[in-house]
Amino acid sequence: MTQVSDLLHFSLTEKLTATLQPKLAALLAPQRLSSCISFVPQVANRRLIEAVLNRVLKEQITDGDFDYLTGKWLQVEIRDAQLFTTIGFRNHQFVCRQIAQESSDADARLSVFTADAIDLVQQKIDPDTLFFQRKLTIGGDTELAHHVKNTLDTLDSDAIPKMIKTLLQKYQAIISRPAI
């Protein structure tokens, strides 16, 4: 009886998963990120980005690895999500000026697709490879953008908390499944 119950539970779970995964993938698709983020107040989004960057990169900040960004603004675009984030560096910490809107006065720009950004954060691929494959584009002050790109390349993989890596892996797995 237990085997039959287990088999029914497995079959039901499998069917439920097969039904929900495409819907979840469609709901969390990069193209919908910008509109989802717009429901959250700008100040909350900015504070979250600042907290994550300052916590995750604390050692590099202390070492002065980002001092070259002082007084500069960097716009990071996630192309397929049409998501723009403008960050800067002041008083030895990252600050986020705006989210979801393109900034016309950013000093430098980096642009990448969602899946490539996740691979970059997880260090599955280096920024130079993405750059030469034209999957990572730079604009504005190219020297500053290249400096940021090179700094990303030197980050210790242990700097990114395991929880963030796990969340990114799960998100990437969800969005990489074809929606039905």
Backbone bond lengths (Angstrom), bond angles and torsions (degrees), N, CA, C in turn:
res aa  C-N    CA-C-N  psi(-1)  N-CA   C-N-CA  omega(-1)  CA-C   N-CA-C  phi
1 M - - - 1.453 - - 1.529 110.59 -
2 T 1.334 115.38 -38.81 1.459 120.04 179.98 1.514 110.28 -63.30
3 Q 1.337 117.57 -39.72 1.455 120.91 179.83 1.526 111.36 -64.09
4 V 1.320 117.32 -40.46 1.459 121.62 178.86 1.527 109.31 -64.85
5 S 1.324 116.03 -44.81 1.467 121.10 178.48 1.525 110.79 -61.29
6 D 1.331 116.52 -44.69 1.467 120.95 178.53 1.529 110.72 -62.79
7 L 1.334 116.71 -41.19 1.455 121.38 -179.92 1.534 110.56 -64.92
8 L 1.329 116.90 -43.61 1.470 120.67 178.04 1.529 110.54 -63.82
9 H 1.333 116.18 -42.36 1.472 120.42 179.79 1.520 110.08 -63.63
10 F 1.343 116.35 -43.55 1.468 120.53 179.03 1.521 110.65 -63.00
11 S 1.332 116.30 -44.94 1.455 120.87 -178.59 1.538 110.30 -63.49
12 L 1.321 117.26 -43.22 1.461 121.60 179.45 1.533 110.13 -65.20
13 T 1.315 116.81 -44.17 1.464 121.41 178.88 1.518 110.32 -62.27
14 E 1.327 116.44 -42.38 1.457 121.00 179.88 1.532 110.96 -63.60
15 K 1.327 116.93 -43.40 1.467 121.03 179.42 1.528 110.78 -66.62
16 L 1.314 116.58 -41.83 1.464 121.05 179.24 1.528 110.33 -63.19
17 T 1.317 116.32 -44.43 1.461 121.44 178.50 1.526 110.23 -62.40
18 A 1.326 116.78 -45.09 1.466 120.83 -179.34 1.527 111.37 -63.86
19 T 1.326 117.00 -31.32 1.458 121.12 179.20 1.523 111.59 -78.63
20 L 1.322 116.93 -42.66 1.464 120.98 -174.19 1.526 114.31 -79.94
21 Q 1.322 117.86 -32.23 1.463 119.82 -175.60 1.533 113.32 -58.99
22 P 1.319 119.76 -45.71 1.473 118.34 177.91 1.536 112.41 -63.90
23 K 1.325 116.31 -36.02 1.464 119.87 179.01 1.532 109.99 -67.85
24 L 1.328 116.45 -41.53 1.458 121.13 177.87 1.529 110.20 -65.22
25 A 1.322 116.26 -41.42 1.467 120.39 178.59 1.522 110.72 -61.93
26 A 1.325 117.03 -41.71 1.466 120.46 179.09 1.522 110.72 -67.44
27 L 1.319 116.37 -39.97 1.465 120.66 179.70 1.523 111.96 -65.42
28 L 1.330 116.94 -38.34 1.468 121.63 -176.89 1.526 113.50 -97.22
29 A 1.315 117.21 11.49 1.466 121.20 -179.26 1.529 110.41 -56.65
30 P 1.324 117.34 143.09 1.463 120.16 -179.81 1.528 113.50 -51.67
31 Q 1.319 117.55 -34.56 1.465 121.20 -179.07 1.532 111.80 -62.63
32 R 1.317 117.04 -20.08 1.471 121.04 -178.91 1.525 112.70 -99.02
33 L 1.323 117.53 -8.47 1.462 120.25 -176.82 1.521 113.09 -58.05
34 S 1.308 116.52 -46.32 1.459 120.43 -177.03 1.523 111.31 -59.16
35 S 1.327 117.05 -44.04 1.465 118.86 179.94 1.523 111.39 -69.78
36 C 1.330 118.11 -34.68 1.469 120.87 176.61 1.529 110.60 -64.92
37 I 1.314 115.39 -43.56 1.458 120.24 -178.68 1.527 110.84 -66.58
38 S 1.323 116.91 -30.33 1.460 119.61 -178.60 1.524 112.55 -67.25
39 F 1.342 117.89 -16.62 1.463 120.61 176.86 1.530 111.66 -75.50
40 V 1.310 116.63 -20.92 1.459 121.55 179.89 1.530 107.45 -91.53
41 P 1.329 117.69 135.07 1.467 119.13 179.53 1.530 112.44 -55.73
42 Q 1.337 116.18 140.10 1.471 122.65 -179.12 1.520 111.62 -50.22
43 V 1.319 117.50 -44.08 1.460 120.45 -176.13 1.533 110.87 -62.47
44 A 1.327 117.43 -36.97 1.469 120.31 178.28 1.521 110.63 -68.06
45 N 1.330 116.90 -43.37 1.469 120.89 177.42 1.529 110.69 -60.15
46 R 1.328 116.22 -46.55 1.472 120.15 -179.04 1.522 111.19 -62.19
47 R 1.304 116.68 -45.43 1.472 120.46 -179.07 1.528 111.27 -63.27
48 L 1.329 116.25 -38.12 1.467 120.19 178.75 1.528 110.55 -63.75
49 I 1.322 116.41 -47.32 1.470 120.09 179.77 1.527 110.59 -62.16
50 E 1.318 117.04 -43.82 1.466 120.72 179.26 1.527 110.70 -61.62
51 A 1.330 116.81 -45.84 1.470 120.79 -178.83 1.527 111.17 -61.74
52 V 1.334 116.63 -45.16 1.468 120.12 -178.89 1.530 110.54 -64.40
53 L 1.334 117.25 -50.29 1.469 119.93 -178.97 1.523 111.54 -60.45
54 N 1.337 117.03 -45.74 1.464 119.78 -176.99 1.520 112.77 -69.35
55 R 1.320 116.50 -30.19 1.467 119.24 178.12 1.532 111.25 -78.82
56 V 1.325 115.39 -48.54 1.465 120.39 -176.49 1.531 111.24 -65.67
57 L 1.317 117.30 -37.58 1.471 121.23 -175.12 1.527 112.69 -103.57
58 K 1.328 116.93 22.54 1.475 122.37 -176.17 1.535 112.44 -54.29
59 E 1.309 116.54 -46.71 1.472 120.40 -178.28 1.527 111.16 -64.02
60 Q 1.325 116.50 -44.26 1.462 120.17 179.89 1.531 110.97 -67.09
61 I 1.329 117.08 -35.53 1.468 121.44 176.94 1.529 109.45 -64.02
62 T 1.332 116.56 -45.86 1.463 121.76 178.93 1.523 110.96 -61.51
63 D 1.326 116.62 -36.74 1.471 121.28 179.71 1.531 112.56 -76.13
64 G 1.334 117.34 -6.99 1.462 121.06 178.99 1.517 114.25 83.15
65 D 1.332 117.01 15.52 1.467 120.77 -177.18 1.531 114.06 -63.64
66 F 1.331 116.97 -20.95 1.467 119.87 -177.74 1.525 112.69 -113.28
67 D 1.304 117.99 11.09 1.467 120.83 -179.34 1.525 112.03 -58.80
68 Y 1.321 117.57 -29.59 1.468 120.83 -179.91 1.531 112.19 -63.76
69 L 1.337 117.59 -15.63 1.461 121.38 179.14 1.535 113.03 -86.72
70 T 1.327 116.61 -7.06 1.464 120.05 -177.55 1.525 110.16 -56.95
71 G 1.331 114.58 127.18 1.459 120.40 179.60 1.519 114.46 77.93
72 K 1.302 118.22 4.73 1.476 122.91 -179.61 1.521 109.20 -113.37
73 W 1.323 114.70 157.61 1.462 120.71 176.07 1.521 109.29 -120.81
74 L 1.316 115.56 132.04 1.457 123.37 179.51 1.523 108.19 -116.66
75 Q 1.306 115.82 125.74 1.461 119.93 175.72 1.522 108.58 -100.91
76 V 1.307 116.10 126.33 1.458 121.99 176.27 1.521 106.83 -109.50
77 E 1.327 115.11 124.20 1.458 120.50 179.83 1.523 109.61 -112.88
78 I 1.315 115.59 131.04 1.460 121.27 169.27 1.526 104.10 -100.27
79 R 1.342 115.09 102.15 1.468 121.95 -168.02 1.510 114.87 -55.64
80 D 1.328 116.91 -53.53 1.461 118.96 -174.22 1.523 112.19 -71.13
81 A 1.318 118.10 -17.37 1.459 121.73 177.26 1.526 111.43 -94.44
82 Q 1.328 116.05 -7.13 1.463 121.88 -174.85 1.530 109.60 49.24
83 L 1.324 114.09 46.27 1.457 122.10 -176.54 1.521 108.88 -115.57
84 F 1.303 116.26 126.65 1.457 122.78 -178.95 1.527 108.66 -120.03
85 T 1.316 116.37 135.14 1.451 121.57 175.41 1.518 107.68 -130.77
86 T 1.324 116.60 129.13 1.457 120.81 179.14 1.521 108.22 -110.21
87 I 1.341 114.78 118.62 1.460 120.11 -178.54 1.526 110.07 -122.77
88 G 1.305 114.06 155.90 1.453 121.19 176.86 1.521 109.13 -141.40
89 F 1.308 115.39 -172.10 1.468 120.80 -176.66 1.522 107.52 -140.25
90 R 1.320 116.25 118.78 1.463 122.40 -178.87 1.519 109.52 -141.61
91 N 1.331 116.13 140.47 1.468 121.05 177.29 1.525 112.27 49.87
92 H 1.314 115.60 42.88 1.470 123.65 177.35 1.526 113.31 60.03
93 Q 1.320 115.28 37.52 1.463 119.34 173.00 1.524 110.08 -155.08
94 F 1.332 114.45 154.38 1.455 120.03 177.39 1.519 109.48 -75.76
95 V 1.312 115.02 142.82 1.459 121.96 173.25 1.522 107.39 -128.01
96 C 1.303 115.36 144.86 1.458 120.79 179.46 1.521 107.44 -113.06
97 R 1.312 115.86 122.92 1.455 120.62 -177.25 1.525 111.65 -87.03
98 Q 1.298 117.32 -42.13 1.465 118.52 -179.39 1.521 110.87 -158.82
99 I 1.327 113.09 161.82 1.456 121.85 -178.73 1.524 107.91 -131.46
100 A 1.303 116.46 146.69 1.467 124.27 170.23 1.523 114.89 73.54
101 Q 1.318 118.95 -1.69 1.459 119.68 178.76 1.521 109.07 -125.43
102 E 1.305 114.66 141.33 1.456 119.67 177.83 1.528 109.02 -69.65
103 S 1.330 116.05 136.01 1.453 120.86 -179.65 1.521 109.68 -101.60
104 S 1.323 115.66 126.39 1.460 118.92 -179.17 1.524 111.80 -83.66
105 D 1.318 117.63 -15.19 1.460 119.01 -176.44 1.534 114.12 -113.32
106 A 1.333 117.42 20.70 1.463 120.23 174.72 1.530 108.48 -69.28
107 D 1.328 116.40 142.09 1.466 120.47 179.45 1.519 111.62 -71.85
108 A 1.329 115.94 -37.08 1.467 120.65 -178.62 1.523 108.65 -142.17
109 R 1.327 114.75 157.53 1.462 120.43 -178.82 1.525 110.18 -134.99
110 L 1.335 114.49 139.12 1.456 122.15 170.98 1.520 106.35 -122.14
111 S 1.323 116.76 136.73 1.452 120.87 -178.67 1.521 108.87 -134.03
112 V 1.337 116.34 134.04 1.454 121.67 -175.53 1.527 108.40 -154.98
113 F 1.326 117.24 156.86 1.457 122.22 174.88 1.526 109.65 -82.93
114 T 1.321 116.89 157.58 1.467 123.16 -176.32 1.531 112.28 -52.71
115 A 1.327 117.27 -55.07 1.468 120.76 -176.20 1.527 111.25 -59.76
116 D 1.330 117.24 -39.06 1.465 120.59 179.18 1.529 110.92 -69.97
117 A 1.328 117.06 -36.23 1.466 120.50 177.23 1.525 110.46 -63.39
118 I 1.320 116.35 -41.29 1.465 120.46 178.29 1.527 109.89 -64.78
119 D 1.328 117.17 -45.14 1.465 120.26 177.49 1.527 111.13 -60.42
120 L 1.313 116.44 -36.88 1.463 121.67 179.21 1.525 110.64 -65.54
121 V 1.333 116.79 -47.37 1.465 121.14 179.58 1.524 110.33 -62.86
122 Q 1.312 116.88 -39.49 1.465 121.19 -179.44 1.525 112.40 -80.23
123 Q 1.316 116.00 -2.82 1.460 124.18 -179.63 1.528 112.46 58.95
124 K 1.327 115.30 36.37 1.455 120.82 172.55 1.520 109.75 -81.22
125 I 1.339 115.50 -19.59 1.459 121.66 -179.95 1.525 107.15 -146.04
126 D 1.319 115.23 147.65 1.465 117.79 -179.51 1.531 110.29 -93.98
127 P 1.334 117.03 155.79 1.465 120.10 -176.86 1.529 113.52 -60.70
128 D 1.330 118.05 -33.68 1.461 119.80 179.59 1.529 111.61 -62.80
129 T 1.329 116.47 -41.22 1.465 120.36 178.74 1.525 109.72 -61.18
130 L 1.338 116.08 -46.80 1.466 119.26 178.34 1.526 111.00 -62.05
131 F 1.320 116.34 -39.87 1.457 120.75 -178.99 1.530 110.50 -63.21
132 F 1.330 116.98 -47.70 1.461 119.64 -177.91 1.532 112.85 -72.46
133 Q 1.328 116.96 -19.94 1.469 120.66 173.53 1.532 111.06 -87.67
134 R 1.314 116.06 1.82 1.473 124.23 -178.50 1.518 112.69 61.19
135 K 1.331 115.77 29.60 1.458 121.37 175.10 1.528 110.75 -95.81
136 L 1.320 115.86 -18.57 1.459 122.79 173.48 1.522 105.97 -119.84
137 T 1.327 115.67 116.50 1.459 118.49 -179.60 1.520 109.14 -112.58
138 I 1.329 114.43 152.44 1.453 120.17 179.36 1.519 108.99 -124.69
139 G 1.309 115.39 156.15 1.457 119.52 178.92 1.512 110.52 -154.98
140 G 1.320 115.33 173.89 1.460 120.55 -178.73 1.515 110.35 73.21
141 D 1.311 117.17 -132.51 1.459 123.34 178.08 1.530 107.52 -71.65
142 T 1.328 115.85 93.53 1.468 120.01 -174.00 1.523 112.58 -63.76
143 E 1.322 117.24 -31.77 1.468 119.71 177.54 1.526 110.22 -63.67
144 L 1.325 116.91 -44.10 1.464 121.20 177.88 1.529 110.32 -65.07
145 A 1.325 117.16 -44.63 1.464 121.03 179.78 1.529 111.26 -61.58
146 H 1.336 117.04 -41.76 1.471 120.41 176.83 1.516 111.08 -64.99
147 H 1.325 117.26 -37.63 1.462 120.65 178.09 1.530 109.96 -62.22
148 V 1.332 116.99 -44.17 1.467 121.08 176.96 1.526 109.61 -61.45
149 K 1.329 116.95 -46.70 1.471 121.69 179.33 1.525 110.83 -57.30
150 N 1.331 116.31 -44.43 1.466 120.50 -179.82 1.524 111.80 -68.90
151 T 1.323 117.57 -34.96 1.466 120.50 176.68 1.517 110.01 -64.63
152 L 1.333 117.02 -41.32 1.462 120.52 177.23 1.522 111.09 -58.76
153 D 1.325 115.31 -37.18 1.459 120.72 -178.13 1.529 112.32 -68.25
154 T 1.336 117.61 -24.65 1.458 120.15 -176.56 1.528 113.36 -96.07
155 L 1.329 117.29 -1.30 1.462 119.53 -178.85 1.521 111.03 -65.05
156 D 1.305 115.37 139.68 1.453 121.79 176.28 1.524 108.82 -70.91
157 S 1.306 117.26 132.26 1.469 120.45 -177.44 1.528 111.45 -61.70
158 D 1.326 117.58 -24.55 1.462 120.82 178.96 1.531 111.98 -76.75
159 A 1.335 117.52 -8.93 1.467 120.72 179.26 1.527 110.90 -67.84
160 I 1.314 117.18 -29.03 1.462 120.92 -179.79 1.532 108.02 -86.64
161 P 1.334 117.49 119.65 1.472 120.01 180.00 1.524 111.60 -57.92
162 K 1.311 114.25 145.32 1.466 121.35 -178.86 1.535 111.49 -56.61
163 M 1.323 116.50 -37.60 1.455 120.61 -179.07 1.529 110.63 -61.46
164 I 1.321 117.97 -42.27 1.463 121.22 179.26 1.523 109.83 -66.03
165 K 1.334 116.57 -43.20 1.462 119.45 178.01 1.526 111.34 -60.71
166 T 1.330 116.62 -41.91 1.460 121.09 179.93 1.523 110.94 -64.62
167 L 1.339 117.09 -44.98 1.465 120.42 178.23 1.532 111.05 -60.58
168 L 1.323 116.16 -42.38 1.462 120.02 179.19 1.525 111.33 -64.64
169 Q 1.341 116.84 -40.31 1.471 120.10 178.15 1.523 110.71 -62.26
170 K 1.328 115.90 -44.35 1.469 119.91 -179.26 1.527 110.32 -65.77
171 Y 1.331 116.75 -41.36 1.459 119.78 178.53 1.527 110.30 -63.49
172 Q 1.319 116.49 -44.78 1.462 120.45 179.93 1.534 110.60 -62.03
173 A 1.340 116.85 -39.26 1.466 119.94 178.82 1.528 110.70 -64.78
174 I 1.334 116.59 -38.37 1.464 120.31 179.90 1.519 110.65 -67.44
175 I 1.322 117.45 -47.57 1.463 119.02 -174.64 1.519 113.02 -76.74
176 S 1.332 117.34 -16.04 1.461 118.95 -179.63 1.526 111.70 -84.80
177 R 1.331 117.40 -10.82 1.459 120.12 177.03 1.523 109.23 -77.90
178 P 1.290 117.04 136.66 1.475 117.97 178.96 1.520 110.86 -67.97
179 A 1.303 115.97 134.32 1.464 121.05 175.68 1.533 108.14 -79.28
180 I 1.315 116.16 141.58 1.470 121.35 -178.29 1.504 109.31 -97.10
